[in-house]
């Protein structure tokens, strides 16, 4: 029961973090538009990227634990 709640909260936070990173992506990039693909992340963008990775790892761990301990 607790793992289910934690997993839902992590899913919401992970979705929010991913959507906040999508500000630079546009449809024009898919059709040959120029984009800054190889640039360094700085400031809040770097912290958001690290938080997304941490949330993804936590989500995977909780999902694995939830599947192992569900009776």
PyMOL Python script that loads the backbone (N, CA, C, O; Angstrom):
from pymol import cmd

cmd.read_pdbstr("""\
ATOM      1  N   UNK A   1       0.834  -1.198   0.000  1.00  0.00           N
ATOM      2  CA  UNK A   1       0.000   0.000   0.000  1.00  0.00           C
ATOM      3  C   UNK A   1       0.876   1.259   0.000  1.00  0.00           C
ATOM      4  O   UNK A   1       0.644   2.179  -0.784  1.00  0.00           O
ATOM      5  N   UNK A   2       1.872   1.295   0.871  1.00  0.00           N
ATOM      6  CA  UNK A   2       2.756   2.462   0.942  1.00  0.00           C
ATOM      7  C   UNK A   2       3.571   2.586  -0.342  1.00  0.00           C
ATOM      8  O   UNK A   2       3.762   3.686  -0.861  1.00  0.00           O
ATOM      9  N   UNK A   3       4.049   1.452  -0.851  1.00  0.00           N
ATOM     10  CA  UNK A   3       4.835   1.484  -2.082  1.00  0.00           C
ATOM     11  C   UNK A   3       4.001   1.985  -3.263  1.00  0.00           C
ATOM     12  O   UNK A   3       4.522   2.646  -4.162  1.00  0.00           O
ATOM     13  N   UNK A   4       2.719   1.671  -3.256  1.00  0.00           N
ATOM     14  CA  UNK A   4       1.842   2.157  -4.324  1.00  0.00           C
ATOM     15  C   UNK A   4       1.741   3.680  -4.304  1.00  0.00           C
ATOM     16  O   UNK A   4       1.796   4.329  -5.348  1.00  0.00           O
ATOM     17  N   UNK A   5       1.595   4.233  -3.122  1.00  0.00           N
ATOM     18  CA  UNK A   5       1.486   5.687  -2.986  1.00  0.00           C
ATOM     19  C   UNK A   5       2.799   6.358  -3.379  1.00  0.00           C
ATOM     20  O   UNK A   5       2.800   7.369  -4.082  1.00  0.00           O
ATOM     21  N   UNK A   6       3.918   5.792  -2.924  1.00  0.00           N
ATOM     22  CA  UNK A   6       5.235   6.344  -3.268  1.00  0.00           C
ATOM     23  C   UNK A   6       5.450   6.293  -4.775  1.00  0.00           C
ATOM     24  O   UNK A   6       5.995   7.228  -5.361  1.00  0.00           O
ATOM     25  N   UNK A   7       5.022   5.199  -5.402  1.00  0.00           N
ATOM     26  CA  UNK A   7       5.204   5.062  -6.845  1.00  0.00           C
ATOM     27  C   UNK A   7       4.370   6.082  -7.606  1.00  0.00           C
ATOM     28  O   UNK A   7       4.835   6.629  -8.606  1.00  0.00           O
ATOM     29  N   UNK A   8       3.162   6.348  -7.161  1.00  0.00           N
ATOM     30  CA  UNK A   8       2.318   7.348  -7.827  1.00  0.00           C
ATOM     31  C   UNK A   8       2.920   8.741  -7.675  1.00  0.00           C
ATOM     32  O   UNK A   8       2.945   9.517  -8.630  1.00  0.00           O
ATOM     33  N   UNK A   9       3.403   9.058  -6.478  1.00  0.00           N
ATOM     34  CA  UNK A   9       4.018  10.373  -6.250  1.00  0.00           C
ATOM     35  C   UNK A   9       5.272  10.526  -7.109  1.00  0.00           C
ATOM     36  O   UNK A   9       5.489  11.577  -7.710  1.00  0.00           O
ATOM     37  N   UNK A  10       6.095   9.484  -7.167  1.00  0.00           N
ATOM     38  CA  UNK A  10       7.298   9.541  -8.002  1.00  0.00           C
ATOM     39  C   UNK A  10       6.943   9.675  -9.480  1.00  0.00           C
ATOM     40  O   UNK A  10       7.631  10.375 -10.223  1.00  0.00           O
ATOM     41  N   UNK A  11       5.880   9.011  -9.905  1.00  0.00           N
ATOM     42  CA  UNK A  11       5.453   9.114 -11.304  1.00  0.00           C
ATOM     43  C   UNK A  11       5.026  10.542 -11.644  1.00  0.00           C
ATOM     44  O   UNK A  11       5.347  11.050 -12.718  1.00  0.00           O
ATOM     45  N   UNK A  12       4.318  11.173 -10.745  1.00  0.00           N
ATOM     46  CA  UNK A  12       3.888  12.561 -10.978  1.00  0.00           C
ATOM     47  C   UNK A  12       5.089  13.496 -11.016  1.00  0.00           C
ATOM     48  O   UNK A  12       5.181  14.355 -11.893  1.00  0.00           O
ATOM     49  N   UNK A  13       6.011  13.331 -10.066  1.00  0.00           N
ATOM     50  CA  UNK A  13       7.205  14.178 -10.039  1.00  0.00           C
ATOM     51  C   UNK A  13       8.083  13.954 -11.270  1.00  0.00           C
ATOM     52  O   UNK A  13       8.624  14.910 -11.826  1.00  0.00           O
ATOM     53  N   UNK A  14       8.227  12.706 -11.693  1.00  0.00           N
ATOM     54  CA  UNK A  14       9.045  12.396 -12.865  1.00  0.00           C
ATOM     55  C   UNK A  14       8.425  12.974 -14.131  1.00  0.00           C
ATOM     56  O   UNK A  14       9.132  13.517 -14.979  1.00  0.00           O
ATOM     57  N   UNK A  15       7.118  12.860 -14.258  1.00  0.00           N
ATOM     58  CA  UNK A  15       6.428  13.439 -15.415  1.00  0.00           C
ATOM     59  C   UNK A  15       6.594  14.949 -15.449  1.00  0.00           C
ATOM     60  O   UNK A  15       6.825  15.527 -16.511  1.00  0.00           O
ATOM     61  N   UNK A  16       6.480  15.582 -14.303  1.00  0.00           N
ATOM     62  CA  UNK A  16       6.645  17.030 -14.227  1.00  0.00           C
ATOM     63  C   UNK A  16       8.065  17.440 -14.602  1.00  0.00           C
ATOM     64  O   UNK A  16       8.260  18.409 -15.336  1.00  0.00           O
ATOM     65  N   UNK A  17       9.050  16.709 -14.105  1.00  0.00           N
ATOM     66  CA  UNK A  17      10.445  17.037 -14.414  1.00  0.00           C
ATOM     67  C   UNK A  17      10.733  16.871 -15.903  1.00  0.00           C
ATOM     68  O   UNK A  17      11.454  17.677 -16.490  1.00  0.00           O
ATOM     69  N   UNK A  18      10.176  15.834 -16.509  1.00  0.00           N
ATOM     70  CA  UNK A  18      10.387  15.617 -17.943  1.00  0.00           C
ATOM     71  C   UNK A  18       9.719  16.716 -18.763  1.00  0.00           C
ATOM     72  O   UNK A  18      10.301  17.213 -19.727  1.00  0.00           O
ATOM     73  N   UNK A  19       8.518  17.093 -18.389  1.00  0.00           N
ATOM     74  CA  UNK A  19       7.815  18.142 -19.123  1.00  0.00           C
ATOM     75  C   UNK A  19       8.494  19.501 -18.984  1.00  0.00           C
ATOM     76  O   UNK A  19       8.457  20.308 -19.913  1.00  0.00           O
ATOM     77  N   UNK A  20       9.104  19.760 -17.848  1.00  0.00           N
ATOM     78  CA  UNK A  20       9.820  21.029 -17.665  1.00  0.00           C
ATOM     79  C   UNK A  20      11.070  21.101 -18.529  1.00  0.00           C
ATOM     80  O   UNK A  20      11.510  22.194 -18.886  1.00  0.00           O
ATOM     81  N   UNK A  21      11.648  19.956 -18.870  1.00  0.00           N
ATOM     82  CA  UNK A  21      12.836  19.945 -19.712  1.00  0.00           C
ATOM     83  C   UNK A  21      12.499  20.120 -21.184  1.00  0.00           C
ATOM     84  O   UNK A  21      13.390  20.441 -21.970  1.00  0.00           O
ATOM     85  N   UNK A  22      11.273  19.926 -21.579  1.00  0.00           N
ATOM     86  CA  UNK A  22      10.893  19.920 -22.993  1.00  0.00           C
ATOM     87  C   UNK A  22      10.717  21.324 -23.566  1.00  0.00           C
ATOM     88  O   UNK A  22      10.145  21.468 -24.646  1.00  0.00           O
ATOM     89  N   UNK A  23      11.180  22.346 -22.889  1.00  0.00           N
ATOM     90  CA  UNK A  23      10.947  23.718 -23.372  1.00  0.00           C
ATOM     91  C   UNK A  23      11.706  24.028 -24.651  1.00  0.00           C
ATOM     92  O   UNK A  23      11.251  24.867 -25.429  1.00  0.00           O
ATOM     93  N   UNK A  24      12.839  23.390 -24.902  1.00  0.00           N
ATOM     94  CA  UNK A  24      13.636  23.682 -26.084  1.00  0.00           C
ATOM     95  C   UNK A  24      13.292  22.836 -27.290  1.00  0.00           C
ATOM     96  O   UNK A  24      13.765  23.111 -28.393  1.00  0.00           O
ATOM     97  N   UNK A  25      12.485  21.822 -27.103  1.00  0.00           N
ATOM     98  CA  UNK A  25      12.157  20.925 -28.208  1.00  0.00           C
ATOM     99  C   UNK A  25      11.002  21.500 -29.020  1.00  0.00           C
ATOM    100  O   UNK A  25      10.041  22.027 -28.460  1.00  0.00           O
ATOM    101  N   UNK A  26      11.101  21.397 -30.330  1.00  0.00           N
ATOM    102  CA  UNK A  26      10.017  21.854 -31.182  1.00  0.00           C
ATOM    103  C   UNK A  26       9.900  20.946 -32.386  1.00  0.00           C
ATOM    104  O   UNK A  26      10.789  20.138 -32.653  1.00  0.00           O
ATOM    105  N   UNK A  27       8.814  21.077 -33.105  1.00  0.00           N
ATOM    106  CA  UNK A  27       8.579  20.235 -34.275  1.00  0.00           C
ATOM    107  C   UNK A  27       9.571  20.570 -35.379  1.00  0.00           C
ATOM    108  O   UNK A  27       9.930  19.693 -36.166  1.00  0.00           O
ATOM    109  N   UNK A  28      10.013  21.793 -35.454  1.00  0.00           N
ATOM    110  CA  UNK A  28      10.953  22.195 -36.493  1.00  0.00           C
ATOM    111  C   UNK A  28      12.277  21.463 -36.428  1.00  0.00           C
ATOM    112  O   UNK A  28      12.939  21.286 -37.451  1.00  0.00           O
ATOM    113  N   UNK A  29      12.666  21.040 -35.254  1.00  0.00           N
ATOM    114  CA  UNK A  29      13.921  20.308 -35.115  1.00  0.00           C
ATOM    115  C   UNK A  29      13.847  18.935 -35.789  1.00  0.00           C
ATOM    116  O   UNK A  29      14.862  18.410 -36.247  1.00  0.00           O
ATOM    117  N   UNK A  30      12.650  18.360 -35.847  1.00  0.00           N
ATOM    118  CA  UNK A  30      12.491  17.045 -36.456  1.00  0.00           C
ATOM    119  C   UNK A  30      12.641  17.112 -37.976  1.00  0.00           C
ATOM    120  O   UNK A  30      12.929  16.095 -38.607  1.00  0.00           O
ATOM    121  N   UNK A  31      12.453  18.275 -38.566  1.00  0.00           N
ATOM    122  CA  UNK A  31      12.509  18.422 -40.017  1.00  0.00           C
ATOM    123  C   UNK A  31      13.753  19.160 -40.488  1.00  0.00           C
ATOM    124  O   UNK A  31      13.724  19.836 -41.516  1.00  0.00           O
ATOM    125  N   UNK A  32      14.835  19.036 -39.748  1.00  0.00           N
ATOM    126  CA  UNK A  32      16.101  19.583 -40.194  1.00  0.00           C
ATOM    127  C   UNK A  32      16.451  20.949 -39.645  1.00  0.00           C
ATOM    128  O   UNK A  32      17.448  21.542 -40.058  1.00  0.00           O
ATOM    129  N   UNK A  33      15.655  21.458 -38.726  1.00  0.00           N
ATOM    130  CA  UNK A  33      15.992  22.741 -38.130  1.00  0.00           C
ATOM    131  C   UNK A  33      17.213  22.614 -37.249  1.00  0.00           C
ATOM    132  O   UNK A  33      17.510  21.537 -36.733  1.00  0.00           O
ATOM    133  N   UNK A  34      17.909  23.701 -37.080  1.00  0.00           N
ATOM    134  CA  UNK A  34      19.116  23.632 -36.253  1.00  0.00           C
ATOM    135  C   UNK A  34      18.730  23.697 -34.781  1.00  0.00           C
ATOM    136  O   UNK A  34      17.818  24.425 -34.387  1.00  0.00           O
ATOM    137  N   UNK A  35      19.431  22.935 -34.002  1.00  0.00           N
ATOM    138  CA  UNK A  35      19.183  22.920 -32.566  1.00  0.00           C
ATOM    139  C   UNK A  35      20.486  22.797 -31.820  1.00  0.00           C
ATOM    140  O   UNK A  35      21.494  22.362 -32.377  1.00  0.00           O
ATOM    141  N   UNK A  36      20.468  23.172 -30.589  1.00  0.00           N
ATOM    142  CA  UNK A  36      21.663  23.078 -29.757  1.00  0.00           C
ATOM    143  C   UNK A  36      21.680  21.718 -29.063  1.00  0.00           C
ATOM    144  O   UNK A  36      21.365  21.619 -27.877  1.00  0.00           O
ATOM    145  N   UNK A  37      22.045  20.678 -29.799  1.00  0.00           N
ATOM    146  CA  UNK A  37      22.046  19.349 -29.218  1.00  0.00           C
ATOM    147  C   UNK A  37      23.255  19.119 -28.335  1.00  0.00           C
ATOM    148  O   UNK A  37      23.148  18.417 -27.329  1.00  0.00           O
ATOM    149  N   UNK A  38      24.385  19.678 -28.670  1.00  0.00           N
ATOM    150  CA  UNK A  38      25.626  19.406 -27.944  1.00  0.00           C
ATOM    151  C   UNK A  38      26.071  20.638 -27.171  1.00  0.00           C
ATOM    152  O   UNK A  38      27.089  21.254 -27.484  1.00  0.00           O
ATOM    153  N   UNK A  39      25.307  20.975 -26.180  1.00  0.00           N
ATOM    154  CA  UNK A  39      25.690  22.103 -25.346  1.00  0.00           C
ATOM    155  C   UNK A  39      25.674  21.654 -23.896  1.00  0.00           C
ATOM    156  O   UNK A  39      25.026  20.669 -23.542  1.00  0.00           O
ATOM    157  N   UNK A  40      26.382  22.378 -23.079  1.00  0.00           N
ATOM    158  CA  UNK A  40      26.452  21.994 -21.672  1.00  0.00           C
ATOM    159  C   UNK A  40      25.256  22.562 -20.929  1.00  0.00           C
ATOM    160  O   UNK A  40      24.744  23.636 -21.244  1.00  0.00           O
ATOM    161  N   UNK A  41      24.833  21.804 -19.939  1.00  0.00           N
ATOM    162  CA  UNK A  41      23.727  22.261 -19.102  1.00  0.00           C
ATOM    163  C   UNK A  41      24.307  23.078 -17.949  1.00  0.00           C
ATOM    164  O   UNK A  41      25.336  22.729 -17.372  1.00  0.00           O
ATOM    165  N   UNK A  42      23.630  24.157 -17.636  1.00  0.00           N
ATOM    166  CA  UNK A  42      24.111  25.031 -16.566  1.00  0.00           C
ATOM    167  C   UNK A  42      22.961  25.441 -15.671  1.00  0.00           C
ATOM    168  O   UNK A  42      21.807  25.482 -16.097  1.00  0.00           O
ATOM    169  N   UNK A  43      23.281  25.739 -14.450  1.00  0.00           N
ATOM    170  CA  UNK A  43      22.315  26.294 -13.517  1.00  0.00           C
ATOM    171  C   UNK A  43      21.155  25.372 -13.223  1.00  0.00           C
ATOM    172  O   UNK A  43      21.332  24.186 -12.941  1.00  0.00           O
ATOM    173  N   UNK A  44      19.959  25.941 -13.293  1.00  0.00           N
ATOM    174  CA  UNK A  44      18.752  25.202 -12.946  1.00  0.00           C
ATOM    175  C   UNK A  44      18.499  24.062 -13.928  1.00  0.00           C
ATOM    176  O   UNK A  44      17.923  23.040 -13.555  1.00  0.00           O
ATOM    177  N   UNK A  45      18.925  24.229 -15.177  1.00  0.00           N
ATOM    178  CA  UNK A  45      18.745  23.171 -16.172  1.00  0.00           C
ATOM    179  C   UNK A  45      19.539  21.922 -15.791  1.00  0.00           C
ATOM    180  O   UNK A  45      19.064  20.802 -15.975  1.00  0.00           O
ATOM    181  N   UNK A  46      20.736  22.114 -15.267  1.00  0.00           N
ATOM    182  CA  UNK A  46      21.565  20.983 -14.840  1.00  0.00           C
ATOM    183  C   UNK A  46      20.951  20.303 -13.623  1.00  0.00           C
ATOM    184  O   UNK A  46      20.918  19.074 -13.550  1.00  0.00           O
ATOM    185  N   UNK A  47      20.466  21.089 -12.672  1.00  0.00           N
ATOM    186  CA  UNK A  47      19.842  20.524 -11.478  1.00  0.00           C
ATOM    187  C   UNK A  47      18.562  19.768 -11.827  1.00  0.00           C
ATOM    188  O   UNK A  47      18.266  18.731 -11.233  1.00  0.00           O
ATOM    189  N   UNK A  48      17.812  20.287 -12.785  1.00  0.00           N
ATOM    190  CA  UNK A  48      16.594  19.611 -13.221  1.00  0.00           C
ATOM    191  C   UNK A  48      16.915  18.292 -13.920  1.00  0.00           C
ATOM    192  O   UNK A  48      16.194  17.307 -13.758  1.00  0.00           O
ATOM    193  N   UNK A  49      17.990  18.276 -14.690  1.00  0.00           N
ATOM    194  CA  UNK A  49      18.421  17.046 -15.354  1.00  0.00           C
ATOM    195  C   UNK A  49      18.838  15.991 -14.339  1.00  0.00           C
ATOM    196  O   UNK A  49      18.452  14.827 -14.454  1.00  0.00           O
ATOM    197  N   UNK A  50      19.617  16.390 -13.355  1.00  0.00           N
ATOM    198  CA  UNK A  50      20.056  15.459 -12.311  1.00  0.00           C
ATOM    199  C   UNK A  50      18.855  14.955 -11.508  1.00  0.00           C
ATOM    200  O   UNK A  50      18.781  13.771 -11.181  1.00  0.00           O
ATOM    201  N   UNK A  51      17.918  15.848 -11.191  1.00  0.00           N
ATOM    202  CA  UNK A  51      16.721  15.447 -10.453  1.00  0.00           C
ATOM    203  C   UNK A  51      15.895  14.450 -11.255  1.00  0.00           C
ATOM    204  O   UNK A  51      15.319  13.523 -10.684  1.00  0.00           O
ATOM    205  N   UNK A  52      15.829  14.630 -12.574  1.00  0.00           N
ATOM    206  CA  UNK A  52      15.087  13.701 -13.426  1.00  0.00           C
ATOM    207  C   UNK A  52      15.721  12.318 -13.399  1.00  0.00           C
ATOM    208  O   UNK A  52      15.018  11.311 -13.319  1.00  0.00           O
ATOM    209  N   UNK A  53      17.037  12.269 -13.467  1.00  0.00           N
ATOM    210  CA  UNK A  53      17.738  10.977 -13.425  1.00  0.00           C
ATOM    211  C   UNK A  53      17.515  10.300 -12.076  1.00  0.00           C
ATOM    212  O   UNK A  53      17.255   9.098 -12.020  1.00  0.00           O
ATOM    213  N   UNK A  54      17.614  11.057 -11.003  1.00  0.00           N
ATOM    214  CA  UNK A  54      17.414  10.497  -9.663  1.00  0.00           C
ATOM    215  C   UNK A  54      15.982   9.988  -9.507  1.00  0.00           C
ATOM    216  O   UNK A  54      15.762   8.903  -8.968  1.00  0.00           O
ATOM    217  N   UNK A  55      15.011  10.768  -9.976  1.00  0.00           N
ATOM    218  CA  UNK A  55      13.616  10.349  -9.891  1.00  0.00           C
ATOM    219  C   UNK A  55      13.351   9.088 -10.715  1.00  0.00           C
ATOM    220  O   UNK A  55      12.578   8.225 -10.299  1.00  0.00           O
ATOM    221  N   UNK A  56      13.982   8.984 -11.868  1.00  0.00           N
ATOM    222  CA  UNK A  56      13.802   7.802 -12.710  1.00  0.00           C
ATOM    223  C   UNK A  56      14.370   6.555 -12.025  1.00  0.00           C
ATOM    224  O   UNK A  56      13.753   5.490 -12.059  1.00  0.00           O
ATOM    225  N   UNK A  57      15.538   6.688 -11.410  1.00  0.00           N
ATOM    226  CA  UNK A  57      16.144   5.558 -10.706  1.00  0.00           C
ATOM    227  C   UNK A  57      15.289   5.157  -9.502  1.00  0.00           C
ATOM    228  O   UNK A  57      15.073   3.971  -9.255  1.00  0.00           O
ATOM    229  N   UNK A  58      14.808   6.148  -8.762  1.00  0.00           N
ATOM    230  CA  UNK A  58      13.935   5.856  -7.620  1.00  0.00           C
ATOM    231  C   UNK A  58      12.640   5.191  -8.062  1.00  0.00           C
ATOM    232  O   UNK A  58      12.172   4.248  -7.425  1.00  0.00           O
ATOM    233  N   UNK A  59      12.062   5.683  -9.153  1.00  0.00           N
ATOM    234  CA  UNK A  59      10.825   5.104  -9.668  1.00  0.00           C
ATOM    235  C   UNK A  59      11.034   3.644 -10.066  1.00  0.00           C
ATOM    236  O   UNK A  59      10.209   2.785  -9.754  1.00  0.00           O
ATOM    237  N   UNK A  60      12.137   3.369 -10.752  1.00  0.00           N
ATOM    238  CA  UNK A  60      12.440   2.001 -11.146  1.00  0.00           C
ATOM    239  C   UNK A  60      12.635   1.112  -9.916  1.00  0.00           C
ATOM    240  O   UNK A  60      12.136  -0.013  -9.874  1.00  0.00           O
ATOM    241  N   UNK A  61      13.356   1.612  -8.925  1.00  0.00           N
ATOM    242  CA  UNK A  61      13.585   0.837  -7.708  1.00  0.00           C
ATOM    243  C   UNK A  61      12.306   0.540  -6.956  1.00  0.00           C
ATOM    244  O   UNK A  61      12.114  -0.577  -6.476  1.00  0.00           O
ATOM    245  N   UNK A  62      11.427   1.525  -6.847  1.00  0.00           N
ATOM    246  CA  UNK A  62      10.162   1.318  -6.148  1.00  0.00           C
ATOM    247  C   UNK A  62       9.264   0.365  -6.943  1.00  0.00           C
ATOM    248  O   UNK A  62       8.569  -0.464  -6.356  1.00  0.00           O
ATOM    249  N   UNK A  63       9.275   0.478  -8.267  1.00  0.00           N
ATOM    250  CA  UNK A  63       8.483  -0.432  -9.085  1.00  0.00           C
ATOM    251  C   UNK A  63       8.981  -1.871  -8.940  1.00  0.00           C
ATOM    252  O   UNK A  63       8.186  -2.808  -8.871  1.00  0.00           O
ATOM    253  N   UNK A  64      10.288  -2.034  -8.896  1.00  0.00           N
ATOM    254  CA  UNK A  64      10.863  -3.365  -8.709  1.00  0.00           C
ATOM    255  C   UNK A  64      10.515  -3.917  -7.332  1.00  0.00           C
ATOM    256  O   UNK A  64      10.115  -5.075  -7.211  1.00  0.00           O
ATOM    257  N   UNK A  65      10.663  -3.103  -6.303  1.00  0.00           N
ATOM    258  CA  UNK A  65      10.320  -3.529  -4.946  1.00  0.00           C
ATOM    259  C   UNK A  65       8.831  -3.835  -4.837  1.00  0.00           C
ATOM    260  O   UNK A  65       8.440  -4.782  -4.154  1.00  0.00           O
ATOM    261  N   UNK A  66       8.003  -3.041  -5.504  1.00  0.00           N
ATOM    262  CA  UNK A  66       6.565  -3.253  -5.467  1.00  0.00           C
ATOM    263  C   UNK A  66       6.195  -4.579  -6.115  1.00  0.00           C
ATOM    264  O   UNK A  66       5.300  -5.277  -5.638  1.00  0.00           O
ATOM    265  N   UNK A  67       6.873  -4.924  -7.191  1.00  0.00           N
ATOM    266  CA  UNK A  67       6.566  -6.191  -7.854  1.00  0.00           C
ATOM    267  C   UNK A  67       7.120  -7.384  -7.087  1.00  0.00           C
ATOM    268  O   UNK A  67       6.533  -8.466  -7.124  1.00  0.00           O
ATOM    269  N   UNK A  68       8.225  -7.208  -6.401  1.00  0.00           N
ATOM    270  CA  UNK A  68       8.799  -8.305  -5.625  1.00  0.00           C
ATOM    271  C   UNK A  68       8.041  -8.567  -4.328  1.00  0.00           C
ATOM    272  O   UNK A  68       7.913  -9.718  -3.911  1.00  0.00           O
ATOM    273  N   UNK A  69       7.544  -7.530  -3.694  1.00  0.00           N
ATOM    274  CA  UNK A  69       6.908  -7.669  -2.390  1.00  0.00           C
ATOM    275  C   UNK A  69       5.395  -7.698  -2.446  1.00  0.00           C
ATOM    276  O   UNK A  69       4.753  -7.726  -1.396  1.00  0.00           O
ATOM    277  N   UNK A  70       4.804  -7.694  -3.620  1.00  0.00           N
ATOM    278  CA  UNK A  70       3.350  -7.767  -3.695  1.00  0.00           C
ATOM    279  C   UNK A  70       2.910  -9.221  -3.537  1.00  0.00           C
ATOM    280  O   UNK A  70       3.450 -10.116  -4.186  1.00  0.00           O
ATOM    281  N   UNK A  71       1.942  -9.441  -2.684  1.00  0.00           N
ATOM    282  CA  UNK A  71       1.508 -10.803  -2.396  1.00  0.00           C
ATOM    283  C   UNK A  71       0.160 -11.079  -2.987  1.00  0.00           C
ATOM    284  O   UNK A  71      -0.363 -12.184  -2.842  1.00  0.00           O
TER     285      UNK A  71
END
""", "prot")
cmd.dss("prot")
cmd.show_as("cartoon", "prot")
cmd.util.cbc("prot")
cmd.orient("prot")
